[in-house]
Amino acid sequence: MNWIITENNKPINLYDIPCLNINDLRNEIINLDKRVVGFFGQRVSDGVKLFVVMADDSEGKLYVSSAHFASGEKSYESLTQTIPAFHMFEREFFEDFGIEPLHHPWLKPVRDHKKEYPFFEIEGEEIHQVGVGPIHAGVIEPGHFRFMCNGEKVYDLEIRLGYQSRGVEDLFISSPSNQLAESVCGDSVIAYNLAYSKAIEALEGIEVSNRAQIIRTIALEMERAAIHIGDLGAIAGDTAYLMGASIFGATRTLVINTMLEICGSRFGRGLITVGGVNYDIDEELSAGMLKTFDKVVKDVKRTTETMLKSPTVISRLERTGVVSQEQAKSLGLVGMAAKASGIGLDTRFDFPDKWYAEFEDKKFKAVGDVYSRTRVRYKEIMQSFHIIRKLLEKLPEYKNEPLCVSQNAKSADKFVVSMTEGWRGEVIHTVITDNNGNISRYKIKDPSFNNWYGLAIAVRNNGISDFPLCNKSFNLSYCGNDL
């Protein structure tokens, strides 16, 4: 077989990964018919090695293979022509290594600002362009949006990112740490730190205690709920439903202030470390959390249900910014954006650990508009607090277990994929070690990497005034994409 099959956070031997020529690997990928979650290169002594990771979400399995490009090889036949979900992966690979995917339909820079960006142009007497950013009045992160419009109607939106590339993946090779992991993407501190910690623990053979695992899972669900509540407030604000914006803003604060009580940081910095956690949740704190979250659930439920009964809100949300199921699948959207288009991807339930295995991800009818993305957020908030309550009730069973364990054993020549479901979708950290057990390649994929083009599709044929609402409904990460 030309693939090695593994699982989430299960290391495999680097030299057990099949290495094919690129034409054979291309055919294997097409015939395998799984979902791409990793497509990246590593420089080797005699060229470049391409690693490919495909996910079988229904079985919770990962398929890994590779191809070798000799120093003189500078091209291969693009996969994007056949499987459009590869479009960003191949663009990034070309940008990093100069190996061109021939006949790629949209071969543009992902992060490179060394040359002029070739924006798409539409010609016509009534066509005009609207450029926004990269510096925004809302003091958000930098990104440029180029709208092609006829009057108020948007024909096309092109998004240029890469303004804050920081060399994060190289930093993980030279100075890996929990502090670095939680600083990559500031609104996904827990998800990123958890993906990093689990990858290192898998490589070092560290068995984290049940108590620490539960606290980590609680924190991950708190992060999810807090951001979703804040985003409901942003959506309410963009529909001029100011009561909702005010209530959701105050309610989010209750959640992040509870995180502050746990670890001293509203965003969870310093909570997770390799081997476990640095802070405990005792019975008194647990009782206070349950009381606070009872109020949060009631406030979110009441406010959301009231907001979604408002004709003026519904008129702005329904049939605005539609991404069809076919488009979402073709582009490889993940997480919340995929769910809102009827594609139920969630690594918590597709690749579950024992703490998620007992929970069920309930589906609802979604049509890919802003209303659906709003409903997904509400559903996940309720789901998160249900999970948190159940885990807090279970925590006393493991009161005598350590919060953190340590081990310094290095694993040489290993390859591990660590997947964590952040609030936007899957956060994937892939780590390769050399023959001394040191990190030789660290690859990160944020869900925004998959979903930015989904936002561009959503805006088409909408009024330009609908863009802020569409943008809030995705709420994608600039820094998560730029790395």
C-alpha positions in Angstrom: 0.0 0.0 0.0 1.2 3.5 -0.8 -0.1 5.1 2.4 0.6 4.6 6.0 -2.5 4.8 8.2 -2.4 6.5 11.5 -4.6 8.4 14.0 -4.7 11.8 15.7 -1.7 12.2 18.0 -0.2 8.8 17.1 3.4 9.1 16.0 4.7 7.0 13.1 8.2 6.3 12.0 9.3 8.8 9.4 11.0 6.2 7.2 7.9 4.0 7.2 6.1 6.7 5.2 5.9 5.6 1.5 7.9 7.8 -0.9 6.6 7.9 -4.5 7.3 9.9 -7.5 4.9 12.8 -7.8 2.8 11.4 -10.7 2.1 8.2 -8.8 1.3 10.2 -5.6 -1.0 12.4 -7.6 -2.9 9.4 -8.8 -3.0 7.9 -5.4 -4.5 11.1 -3.9 -7.2 11.3 -6.6 -8.1 7.6 -6.2 -8.1 7.7 -2.4 -10.9 10.2 -2.4 -10.3 11.5 1.2 -10.0 15.1 2.6 -6.7 16.9 2.5 -5.5 18.2 5.8 -1.8 18.4 5.1 0.3 19.2 2.0 3.7 20.7 2.7 7.4 20.3 2.0 10.7 19.9 3.8 14.1 20.6 2.3 16.3 17.5 2.3 19.9 17.1 1.1 19.1 16.2 -2.5 15.9 18.3 -3.0 12.5 18.7 -1.5 10.2 16.1 0.1 6.5 16.6 -0.1 4.3 15.2 2.6 0.6 14.7 2.2 -1.9 13.9 4.9 -5.5 12.9 4.0 -8.3 12.5 6.5 -11.0 9.8 6.6 -13.4 11.6 8.9 -15.9 8.8 9.0 -13.4 6.3 10.4 -11.1 8.7 12.4 -8.1 7.7 10.3 -5.2 9.7 8.7 -3.5 8.6 5.6 0.1 9.7 5.1 2.4 9.5 2.0 5.2 11.5 0.4 7.0 12.3 -2.8 10.5 13.4 -3.6 11.5 16.2 -5.9 15.2 16.1 -7.0 17.0 19.4 -7.1 16.3 19.9 -10.8 12.6 19.2 -10.6 10.6 22.4 -10.7 7.1 21.4 -11.6 4.3 18.8 -11.5 0.7 18.6 -12.7 -1.6 20.5 -10.4 -4.1 18.6 -8.2 -6.3 21.6 -7.9 -7.6 21.0 -11.5 -9.2 17.8 -10.2 -9.7 18.5 -6.5 -10.2 22.3 -5.9 -9.7 21.9 -2.1 -5.9 21.7 -2.8 -5.8 25.2 -4.3 -4.3 26.9 -1.2 -2.1 24.0 -0.3 -0.5 24.0 -3.7 -0.1 27.8 -3.8 1.7 27.7 -0.4 4.0 24.8 -1.5 4.9 26.7 -4.7 5.6 29.9 -2.7 7.8 28.0 -0.2 9.8 25.8 -2.6 9.4 27.2 -6.1 8.0 23.9 -7.4 5.1 24.9 -9.8 1.8 23.1 -9.9 1.2 23.3 -13.7 -2.2 24.5 -14.8 -3.2 25.6 -11.4 -6.2 27.9 -12.0 -5.4 30.6 -9.4 -1.6 30.5 -8.7 -1.2 33.6 -6.6 0.9 34.4 -3.5 -0.4 33.3 -0.1 2.0 35.4 2.0 4.7 36.7 -0.3 4.9 40.5 -0.7 8.1 40.6 -2.7 6.3 41.3 -6.0 3.2 43.0 -7.1 0.0 41.0 -6.5 -1.9 40.2 -9.7 -5.4 41.2 -8.7 -8.3 39.8 -10.8 -9.8 42.5 -13.1 -13.3 42.8 -14.5 -13.8 45.2 -17.4 -16.9 47.2 -18.2 -18.3 50.7 -18.3 -20.2 50.3 -15.1 -17.7 48.2 -13.2 -15.8 50.0 -10.4 -13.3 48.8 -7.8 -13.4 49.4 -4.1 -10.2 48.8 -2.1 -10.3 48.3 1.6 -7.2 47.9 3.8 -4.7 46.6 4.7 -5.0 49.3 7.4 -8.6 49.2 8.7 -10.5 51.8 10.7 -11.7 49.1 13.1 -8.1 48.5 14.3 -8.2 44.9 13.2 -5.4 42.9 11.7 -4.0 43.8 8.3 -5.6 42.4 5.1 -6.5 44.0 1.7 -10.0 43.5 0.2 -10.5 44.3 -3.5 -14.2 44.5 -4.5 -15.3 44.5 -8.2 -18.8 46.1 -8.2 -21.6 47.1 -10.5 -23.3 49.8 -8.5 -23.8 48.3 -5.0 -23.6 44.7 -6.3 -20.4 42.8 -5.7 -19.3 40.7 -8.6 -16.1 39.5 -7.1 -14.0 39.9 -3.9 -10.3 39.1 -3.8 -8.6 39.0 -0.5 -4.8 39.6 -0.1 -3.2 38.5 3.1 0.4 37.9 4.3 1.1 41.3 5.8 2.3 40.0 9.1 4.2 36.8 8.3 6.3 36.1 11.4 8.2 32.9 10.6 6.3 31.1 13.3 7.0 27.6 12.0 10.7 28.3 12.0 10.5 29.5 15.6 9.0 26.2 16.6 12.1 24.5 15.3 14.6 26.8 17.1 12.6 27.6 20.2 9.5 25.4 20.8 7.5 26.3 23.9 3.9 26.6 25.2 4.4 30.3 25.3 5.0 30.4 21.6 2.1 28.1 20.8 -0.4 30.2 22.7 0.9 33.4 20.9 0.4 32.2 17.3 -3.3 33.2 17.2 -4.5 35.3 20.0 -8.2 34.3 19.9 -7.4 30.6 19.9 -4.9 30.4 22.8 -6.3 27.1 24.2 -6.7 25.4 20.8 -3.2 26.2 19.6 -1.5 25.4 22.9 -3.4 22.1 23.1 -2.4 21.1 19.6 1.2 21.8 20.4 1.2 20.1 23.8 -0.5 17.0 22.5 2.0 16.7 19.6 5.0 16.9 22.0 3.4 14.6 24.5 2.8 12.0 21.7 6.4 12.3 20.6 7.8 12.0 24.2 5.4 9.2 25.3 3.8 11.4 28.1 0.6 10.1 29.6 -1.4 13.1 30.8 -3.6 12.6 33.9 -7.4 12.3 33.6 -7.8 15.4 35.8 -5.5 17.5 33.5 -7.2 16.3 30.4 -10.6 17.3 31.8 -9.4 20.7 32.7 -8.0 21.2 29.3 -11.2 20.1 27.6 -13.2 22.5 29.8 -10.9 25.3 28.8 -11.2 24.5 25.1 -15.0 24.6 25.4 -14.9 27.8 27.3 -12.8 29.4 24.6 -15.3 28.2 22.0 -18.3 29.5 23.9 -16.7 32.9 24.7 -15.8 33.7 21.1 -19.1 32.5 19.7 -21.0 34.7 22.2 -18.8 37.7 21.2 -19.5 36.9 17.5 -23.2 36.8 18.1 -22.8 40.3 19.5 -20.9 41.4 16.5 -23.6 40.0 14.1 -26.3 41.7 16.2 -24.4 45.0 16.0 -24.1 44.7 12.2 -27.9 44.2 11.9 -28.5 47.2 14.2 -29.9 45.0 16.9 -28.1 46.9 19.6 -29.8 45.2 22.6 -28.3 41.9 21.5 -24.9 43.5 20.9 -24.9 44.8 24.4 -26.1 41.7 26.1 -23.8 39.3 24.2 -20.8 41.5 25.0 -21.5 41.5 28.7 -22.2 37.8 28.7 -19.0 36.9 26.9 -17.2 38.8 29.7 -18.6 36.5 32.3 -17.0 33.5 30.5 -13.6 35.0 30.0 -13.5 36.4 33.5 -14.1 32.9 34.7 -11.1 31.8 32.7 -9.2 34.6 34.6 -10.3 33.0 37.9 -8.8 29.6 36.8 -5.4 30.7 35.5 -5.0 34.5 35.8 -5.6 35.2 32.1 -8.9 35.9 30.5 -7.7 34.1 27.3 -6.2 31.1 29.1 -2.5 31.9 28.8 -0.3 29.8 31.0 -3.0 27.2 31.7 -1.8 24.4 29.5 1.7 23.0 29.5 3.4 20.0 28.0 2.5 17.2 30.5 -0.8 18.7 31.8 -2.0 22.0 33.2 -0.5 24.6 35.6 -3.7 25.4 37.4 -6.5 23.3 39.1 -10.2 23.7 39.4 -11.2 22.9 43.0 -14.7 22.2 44.2 -15.4 25.8 45.3 -14.3 27.2 41.9 -16.3 24.5 40.1 -19.4 25.4 42.0 -19.0 29.1 41.1 -18.4 28.2 37.4 -21.6 26.2 37.3 -23.6 29.0 38.8 -22.1 31.6 36.4 -22.6 29.3 33.3 -26.2 28.7 34.3 -26.8 32.5 34.0 -24.8 32.6 30.7 -26.8 29.8 29.1 -30.1 31.5 30.1 -29.0 34.9 28.8 -27.7 33.5 25.6 -30.8 31.4 25.0 -33.2 34.2 25.7 -31.3 36.9 23.7 -30.7 34.6 20.7 -34.3 33.4 20.5 -35.6 37.0 20.8 -33.1 38.3 18.2 -34.0 35.6 15.7 -37.7 36.4 16.0 -37.0 40.0 14.9 -38.2 40.5 11.2 -35.5 43.2 10.7 -32.7 40.8 11.9 -34.0 37.9 9.9 -34.3 40.0 6.7 -30.6 40.8 7.0 -29.4 37.2 7.9 -31.4 34.9 5.6 -30.2 34.4 2.1 -27.2 36.7 2.7 -23.7 35.5 2.0 -24.7 32.0 0.8 -22.0 29.3 0.3 -23.7 26.2 -1.0 -22.9 22.7 0.2 -21.3 21.9 -3.1 -19.1 25.0 -3.0 -18.1 24.4 0.6 -17.1 20.8 -0.1 -15.3 21.7 -3.3 -13.3 24.5 -1.6 -12.5 22.3 1.5 -14.2 24.5 4.1 -13.9 23.3 7.6 -15.3 23.9 11.1 -18.2 26.2 11.7 -18.3 27.5 8.1 -18.5 24.0 6.7 -21.3 23.0 9.2 -23.3 26.1 8.2 -23.2 24.8 4.6 -24.4 21.3 5.6 -21.0 19.6 6.0 -20.6 18.1 9.5 -16.8 18.2 10.0 -15.7 18.4 13.7 -12.5 16.7 14.9 -13.9 16.5 18.4 -16.4 13.9 17.2 -14.6 12.6 14.0 -11.3 11.9 15.8 -12.5 11.8 19.5 -10.6 11.3 22.6 -12.3 9.6 25.5 -13.8 12.8 26.9 -15.7 13.6 23.7 -16.6 10.0 22.8 -19.7 10.1 25.0 -21.1 13.3 23.4 -23.1 13.6 20.2 -22.8 16.3 17.6 -26.4 17.0 16.7 -27.1 18.3 13.2 -29.6 20.9 12.0 -30.7 22.0 8.5 -28.3 24.6 7.2 -28.2 26.4 3.9 -24.9 28.3 4.1 -26.1 31.8 4.7 -25.3 34.2 7.5 -28.4 32.9 9.4 -27.0 29.4 9.3 -23.6 30.5 10.5 -25.4 32.4 13.3 -27.4 29.2 14.2 -24.2 27.1 14.2 -22.7 29.5 16.8 -25.7 29.3 19.0 -25.8 25.5 18.8 -22.1 25.2 19.6 -22.5 27.5 22.6 -25.2 25.4 24.1 -23.3 22.2 23.3 -20.1 23.6 24.9 -21.8 24.4 28.2 -23.4 21.0 28.3 -20.0 19.4 27.9 -18.5 21.7 30.5 -21.2 20.8 33.0 -20.7 17.1 32.5 -17.0 17.3 32.8 -17.1 19.5 36.0 -19.3 16.9 37.5 -16.8 14.2 36.6 -13.7 16.1 37.8 -13.9 15.1 41.6 -13.5 11.4 40.5 -9.8 12.2 39.7 -9.0 14.6 42.6 -5.9 12.7 43.6 -4.3 12.7 40.2 -1.4 15.0 39.4 -1.9 18.1 37.3 1.3 17.7 35.4 3.8 14.9 34.6 7.1 15.2 32.9 9.3 13.2 30.7 12.3 14.2 28.6 12.6 11.2 26.3 13.1 12.3 22.7 11.7 10.4 19.7 14.0 10.3 16.7 12.7 10.2 13.1 9.0 10.5 14.0 6.0 12.1 12.3 2.9 13.1 14.2 -0.3 15.0 13.3 -2.1 16.8 16.2 -5.7 17.9 15.5 -7.7 20.1 17.9 -11.1 21.5 17.1 -10.8 25.2 17.7 -13.9 27.5 17.6 -13.3 28.2 13.9 -12.5 24.6 13.0 -9.6 22.2 13.0 -6.2 23.5 14.2 -3.6 21.1 12.9 0.0 20.9 14.0 2.3 18.4 12.2 5.7 17.7 13.7 8.7 15.9 12.2 11.8 15.0 14.3 15.3 14.3 13.1 17.6 11.5 14.0 18.5 13.2 17.3 14.9 13.7 18.3 14.9 17.4 17.6 12.1 19.1 15.6 13.2 19.4 12.0 9.8 20.5 10.5 6.8 22.1 12.2 3.7 22.7 10.0 0.6 24.6 11.2 -2.8 24.8 9.5 -5.3 27.2 10.8 -9.0 26.7 9.7 -8.8 30.2 8.2 -6.4 28.8 5.6 -9.3 26.8 4.3 -12.0 29.3 4.8 -10.9 32.7 3.5 -11.8 31.9 0.0 -15.3 30.8 1.3 -15.8 34.4 2.5 -14.9 35.6 -1.0 -17.5 33.3 -2.5 -20.1 34.3 0.1 -19.9 38.0 -0.9 -20.6 37.5 -4.6 -23.9 38.9 -5.8 -24.5 40.6 -2.5 -24.6 44.3 -1.8 -21.3 45.8 -0.8 -23.0 46.9 2.5 -23.5 43.2 3.3 -19.8 42.6 3.4 -19.3 43.5 7.1 -22.1 41.1 8.1 -20.7 38.3 5.9 -17.2 39.0 7.3 -18.4 38.8 10.9 -20.3 35.6 10.2 -17.0 33.9 9.3 -14.7 35.9 11.6 -11.5 34.5 10.1 -8.0 34.9 11.4 -5.3 37.0 9.6 -2.4 35.9 11.8 -3.6 32.3 11.7 -3.3 32.4 7.9 -0.1 34.5 7.7 2.1 32.5 10.2 
